[in-house]
Amino acid sequence: MKEIERTNGKLILGDGETTGHAHTVREPSAKFFEVDEDTRLLKLPVVSVLRHERGDTPAEHRDISLPSGEPCVTYKRQYSPDGWSRVND
C-alpha cells in the first residue's frame, strides 16, 4: 500500500476532469493510500469534511461531513474499443 501525497495541503480523492472540480479532504490528520489501480483507502482519525471545490473556491454542492474511520474509495471503470479506463466525472 502506497501513501498518496497531499497537493497544496489537501488530499484529492478525485478530479472532475470535465468540469475542473475536485473532491478534497483538508483534515491534517487524514491519510490517503493507494491499495491497487482502482481502490484507495482513506484513514480519518477524526470527523472530516469532504469538499467539492474548484481551485480554492467551494463549488457545486455543500461540504459533506465524513465520520472517522477507514472508508474505501473505489473508482469505476468503463470499457471502450480502446480498452478499459477510469470513469471520469
trRosetta pair geometry for C-beta under 8 A, 3 or more apart (Angstrom, degrees):
i j d omega theta_ij theta_ji phi_ij phi_ji
1 33 4.8 19 171 173 110 130
1 34 6.9 166 -161 76 61 51
1 35 5.7 -18 -114 -104 95 55
1 41 7.0 -20 -151 28 133 129
2 33 6.5 149 75 -159 36 75
2 34 4.7 -12 62 52 93 104
3 31 6.3 -59 -134 -171 108 104
3 32 7.1 100 -162 76 65 54
3 33 5.5 -47 -100 -100 50 77
3 34 7.9 -166 -87 12 3 78
4 11 6.9 90 97 -145 110 95
4 32 4.3 -50 55 104 112 103
4 33 6.4 -171 -3 -100 86 19
4 34 5.7 103 -57 -34 101 91
4 40 7.0 -10 -16 -140 142 121
6 9 5.8 6 156 -140 134 11
6 10 6.0 135 -160 57 97 19
6 11 5.8 -67 -107 -71 77 58
7 10 6.3 -38 68 65 69 74
7 11 7.9 107 22 -116 77 20
7 12 5.5 -1 29 -18 125 119
9 26 6.5 28 130 -144 94 88
10 24 4.4 17 160 -174 132 125
10 25 6.6 158 -166 75 84 37
10 26 4.7 -43 -107 -93 96 72
10 51 7.9 -59 -153 46 143 124
11 24 6.4 147 75 -157 52 67
11 25 4.6 -11 56 58 108 92
11 26 7.7 -159 20 -74 73 27
11 30 5.9 -102 -2 109 143 121
11 31 7.9 146 -85 -158 145 14
11 32 4.5 141 -154 -22 132 137
11 42 7.5 132 132 -127 153 101
12 15 6.4 21 168 -59 126 83
12 22 5.2 -50 -140 -175 103 131
12 23 7.3 106 -165 71 58 55
12 24 5.5 -32 -102 -98 56 85
13 22 7.8 134 46 171 64 83
13 23 4.5 -57 64 100 106 104
13 24 6.7 -173 8 -92 84 27
13 25 6.6 68 -36 -10 110 98
13 32 7.1 -143 -91 -125 70 140
13 40 7.2 -178 -144 87 74 150
13 42 7.0 -11 -104 -78 114 134
13 50 7.3 -26 12 -137 148 104
13 73 5.7 -144 -161 -124 105 160
14 22 6.8 173 91 -155 47 64
14 23 4.6 24 49 34 89 113
14 73 7.6 -157 -44 -180 105 133
14 75 7.5 155 -104 -101 115 103
14 89 6.4 94 144 -19 121 134
15 21 7.8 163 -162 92 51 41
15 22 5.1 -27 -108 -104 60 88
15 89 7.5 -169 110 35 40 114
16 19 4.3 -25 137 53 128 95
16 20 6.4 -29 89 39 96 19
16 21 4.2 21 33 56 132 78
16 22 6.6 -139 10 -72 80 37
16 23 7.9 97 -34 -24 92 81
16 88 7.5 105 -153 172 44 83
16 89 4.0 -75 -115 92 78 118
17 20 7.9 27 -167 -69 19 41
17 88 4.6 -52 38 -158 118 130
17 89 6.9 127 20 51 67 71
18 88 6.0 121 -24 132 97 117
18 89 6.6 -140 29 100 100 53
19 54 7.8 -92 136 -92 88 115
19 60 7.9 44 147 -59 149 143
19 89 6.9 -66 23 118 108 93
20 54 5.7 51 116 -135 94 105
21 52 6.0 22 164 175 134 77
21 53 6.3 163 -157 87 88 24
21 54 4.7 -62 -100 -74 76 81
21 59 5.0 -131 -114 79 125 143
21 60 6.3 -25 -96 0 167 132
21 89 7.7 -79 67 109 95 133
22 52 7.8 180 86 -150 36 43
22 53 6.1 -25 59 66 80 75
22 54 7.6 136 12 -94 74 38
23 50 6.1 -5 -174 -176 95 102
23 51 7.3 159 -156 80 45 47
23 52 5.9 -16 -100 -99 69 67
24 50 7.4 147 73 -159 35 54
24 51 4.9 -25 64 62 88 98
24 53 6.0 -39 22 31 122 114
25 30 5.0 -69 130 100 130 170
25 32 7.6 149 49 -59 124 119
25 42 7.1 109 1 -154 159 128
25 44 7.6 -102 -165 -95 152 107
25 48 5.4 29 -154 154 114 135
25 49 6.9 154 -132 77 69 50
25 50 6.0 -36 -79 -100 85 58
25 51 7.4 159 -84 14 33 83
25 66 7.3 -40 -109 25 122 147
26 48 8.0 172 54 -166 54 102
26 49 7.0 -12 36 66 92 100
26 51 6.9 25 -15 1 104 131
27 30 4.2 88 80 -19 103 112
27 44 6.8 60 75 -136 155 87
27 46 6.6 -163 -162 67 138 97
27 48 3.9 -82 -24 -121 146 112
27 49 7.0 140 -45 26 99 70
29 44 7.8 87 99 -155 92 45
29 45 4.6 -70 138 41 129 123
29 46 6.0 71 62 13 137 103
30 42 6.7 -12 -171 -174 108 89
30 43 6.6 158 -159 83 55 60
30 44 5.3 -6 -111 -103 94 67
30 45 7.4 -145 -81 15 47 78
30 48 5.6 53 -68 -99 130 158
31 42 7.6 160 85 -158 50 44
31 43 4.3 0 57 52 96 112
32 40 6.2 1 -175 176 90 120
32 41 7.4 161 -156 83 44 50
32 42 5.5 -9 -107 -107 76 70
32 43 7.6 -149 -69 21 33 74
33 40 6.5 157 81 -163 47 69
33 41 4.5 -12 60 57 103 96
33 42 7.9 -165 23 -72 71 29
33 43 7.2 45 -6 -14 108 104
34 39 7.8 113 -166 88 52 57
34 40 5.8 -38 -102 -106 49 80
35 39 4.2 -43 63 102 119 105
35 40 6.4 -174 6 -101 88 21
35 41 5.6 87 -48 -22 111 101
35 72 7.7 -16 -5 -140 149 101
36 39 5.1 39 45 37 83 100
38 74 6.1 30 145 -160 92 72
38 75 4.9 -131 -154 56 72 89
38 77 6.3 -68 -105 -38 132 113
38 86 7.4 176 -111 -102 83 98
39 72 6.2 -21 -162 -174 99 107
39 73 7.2 143 -160 79 47 56
39 74 5.4 -13 -105 -105 75 74
39 75 7.6 -138 -66 15 34 79
40 72 7.2 147 79 -166 47 57
40 73 4.2 -16 65 62 101 107
40 74 7.8 -165 28 -71 68 33
40 75 7.7 59 -3 -25 100 99
41 70 6.0 0 -175 -178 101 98
41 71 7.9 167 -153 91 54 38
41 72 5.8 -31 -102 -109 67 67
41 73 7.4 -159 -74 19 17 80
42 66 7.9 -43 123 168 140 155
42 70 6.9 167 80 -155 52 48
42 71 5.3 -8 57 66 107 83
42 72 7.6 -180 18 -96 79 17
42 73 5.9 70 -23 -24 109 111
43 70 5.3 -7 -105 -108 65 87
44 47 7.5 46 157 -113 122 15
44 48 4.9 -116 -142 0 121 125
44 66 5.9 -138 -102 118 171 116
44 67 7.4 127 96 108 138 39
44 68 5.0 -148 114 -134 93 49
44 69 5.9 10 58 47 100 46
44 70 7.2 -172 24 -78 72 39
44 71 7.3 15 5 12 119 93
45 68 6.0 -21 148 -144 20 115
46 68 5.3 -41 -134 -87 12 116
47 65 6.2 -5 -179 -173 109 99
47 66 6.8 160 -161 81 58 54
47 67 6.0 -36 -109 -128 81 38
47 68 5.7 -69 -57 -39 49 82
48 65 7.7 148 82 -158 35 53
48 66 4.8 -19 68 61 84 108
48 68 7.6 105 -10 -86 86 59
49 63 4.8 -10 -170 -178 113 126
49 64 7.1 137 -161 69 60 43
49 65 6.2 -36 -103 -102 66 51
49 66 6.9 -177 -91 13 13 89
50 63 6.7 150 72 -166 50 68
50 64 4.3 -18 58 62 107 99
50 65 7.9 -126 17 -46 82 6
50 66 5.4 88 -29 -38 100 116
51 58 6.3 -100 -163 -113 106 86
51 63 5.4 -28 -96 -110 69 90
52 58 7.1 63 73 -163 63 72
52 59 5.7 -103 124 74 82 76
52 60 5.2 -78 127 65 129 105
52 61 5.1 45 41 50 149 85
52 63 7.8 -165 12 -95 76 44
52 64 8.0 62 -24 -6 99 102
53 56 7.0 -14 170 -153 135 15
53 57 6.2 157 -162 81 91 39
53 58 5.2 -64 -102 -109 89 38
53 59 5.4 123 -136 11 29 92
54 57 5.5 -24 70 70 80 95
54 59 4.2 69 -8 -46 98 146
58 63 7.3 -68 -130 -54 130 87
61 64 7.8 22 119 -44 114 99
66 71 7.1 -100 -164 6 118 141
75 86 5.2 -16 152 -142 130 111
75 87 7.1 -176 174 41 81 81
76 86 7.3 109 81 -160 50 62
76 87 4.2 -5 88 17 101 131
77 84 5.1 18 170 -176 125 106
77 85 6.6 163 -154 84 81 24
77 86 5.8 -55 -102 -100 70 42
77 87 6.5 -151 -102 -21 15 82
78 84 7.2 159 81 -148 31 62
78 85 6.3 -26 61 65 78 74
78 86 7.9 47 17 157 79 11
78 87 5.1 90 -19 -78 109 87
79 83 7.4 -81 -144 169 69 24
79 84 5.5 -35 -97 -93 68 68
80 83 7.0 -7 63 48 73 31
80 85 6.7 -12 15 15 111 112
82 85 7.4 18 90 -30 107 122
